Amino acid sequence: MLFVKRLPQNFKETLLFIAVISILSVNLIAPLITGFEIGFSWQMWQATLRVIPFIWVAVVVLVVLTQKPAEYLASYLMAKTDSFQAQMLITALCNVFLMSIFLTVIGTWIGSGQISMAPITHFGAKWPRNFALAFIVEAFIAQPIARSVMQLIHH
């Protein structure tokens, strides 16, 4: 079956799957969000590259912490008879929903190098954009590439 070949089958493959998704996501989403915040420039890109390793660690930790709640939320939004593509899209939606809530605040703290109330105060204005960017990258770039890597491994 197609879905079996496109998903990790053991712990080692799960680590690779998470690594591919998280590395792609962090390297695309962080510069995009930062660029929309302060403007796109070479200096912005360099500053973002310096904090990406720290954001990546936060992303990996949040993937582990939000996986079960995201699966629980996704189970309410889909039926067992839904197609593989529908299940992947809903699962991505739920994962990005939960992670974007946390990373809108935590990512700002890491990026600015300080803990402040600013990301919490401006959460309502910043989160929808962050969620949309993260969902687009996750659903249409990072996850399809990670699933293709899994399919290559299982081929």
Buried (B, 14 or more C-beta within 10 A) or exposed (E): EEEEBBBBEEEEBEEBBBBBBBBBBBBBBBBBBBBEBEEEEEEBEEBBEEBBEBBBEBBBEBBEEBBEEBEEBBEEEBEEEEEBEEBBBBBBBBBBBBBBBBBBBBBBBBBEEEEEEBBEEEBEEBBEBBBEBBBBBBBEBBBBEBBEBBBEBEE
